[in-house]
């Protein structure tokens, strides 16, 4: 069981880069505050930039997944580590949100004319619901299929021993996406491409994460990596007007500025200048960020805040003194009572099963 033990420790250490944990926590918090503000539109002038928090998540994913693949020997290790990290938390969050939907419908008379989305609930457990033509049970789930597609692409590159050429492989896909959005947006092929391959709308962000990892590990092509990162920035800016969801809330110039800040933050990180964001609060938010991101939207803006306001409670009290702590409490519960123990359990089971098969084949 040597491989299994080392793989588990290795995967845990990957997620423990303190600056990245803190960035995850900050990103989750700004997305949450943005969603809260949808119920108080006058706040959006200050909080609307939180809609881009997912962009920061995608850059982090590009970095972390590259590092994860760089530290393993076999593809099954990556699959087991990712599954064990994501699905226990995701399944618990889907069950939690569906339970809140049921309570909201039958006890608070929310959308009484709408049938209970049992089919949506079951398909959402796969994380691939969009390919079944089923809507996301909660708003944040739309990013999960993008993440999963990136994992699959990177796993393919790892298995074909092409990981070192990942950027060379992915840049043509980015260029295809930008050409389609700039010159052929209303063509059926363009629509089908982005619908069936939603990773295309954010691919420059993931690739920039790969490139930042190369800078972090002192890759020899320093100048080339810098130039490619700048290229990713401009290509993502081109994709903004036609893809993603941020363009419903912020202007193109605003997006350019916010994305530039995210890239600058990552430059500070890879050159060791971002330690000032690390503290107990940001690290704690980083630990619970995945669960917090998944459970906060319906729970807060469709259930807690509206029902509290119906009771006469002021919006600011309902949102920031009740809903925010409640979201953090639920996310912490899922993280420490489900994600951590269930993740370790799944890893032990899967590694034991796979390695037993390997031993038998020998």
Number of C-alpha atoms within 10 A of each C-alpha: 10 7 13 18 12 12 22 18 10 15 20 14 11 14 15 14 11 17 23 26 23 26 26 25 24 22 23 27 23 19 24 25 22 24 22 26 20 14 16 12 13 10 14 19 11 11 19 21 19 25 22 23 23 20 21 22 22 23 24 24 22 25 23 20 22 26 18 20 19 12 15 17 12 13 13 15 23 21 15 20 22 18 14 22 21 15 18 19 24 23 15 19 24 22 17 16 21 21 13 16 23 16 14 19 18 12 9 13 11 16 12 11 8 8 8 15 13 12 11 17 20 15 19 23 17 14 20 19 21 18 12 11 10 15 18 18 23 20 15 16 21 17 17 16 19 19 18 15 16 23 19 12 14 20 21 14 17 22 12 9 11 15 18 12 11 18 18 12 14 18 17 11 15 22 14 15 27 22 16 20 22 14 10 14 15 11 11 9 12 17 15 11 16 16 14 11 13 21 24 24 22 25 25 31 27 28 27 29 27 25 27 28 22 20 19 16 11 12 14 10 10 12 11 12 20 17 12 18 22 14 15 23 19 16 20 24 19 18 22 21 17 14 17 16 12 20 16 10 16 18 12 15 10 13 21 16 11 18 21 16 12 17 21 11 15 25 18 13 17 17 12 11 13 18 13 7 17 15 12 10 12 21 22 15 24 25 20 24 25 23 25 26 24 25 28 30 22 20 22 22 19 17 19 20 25 17 17 17 15 10 8 10 14 12 18 14 14 19 24 14 11 16 22 20 12 17 21 21 14 17 25 21 14 23 22 13 12 15 24 15 13 18 21 15 12 18 22 17 12 18 21 14 11 14 15 12 11 10 8 7 7 5
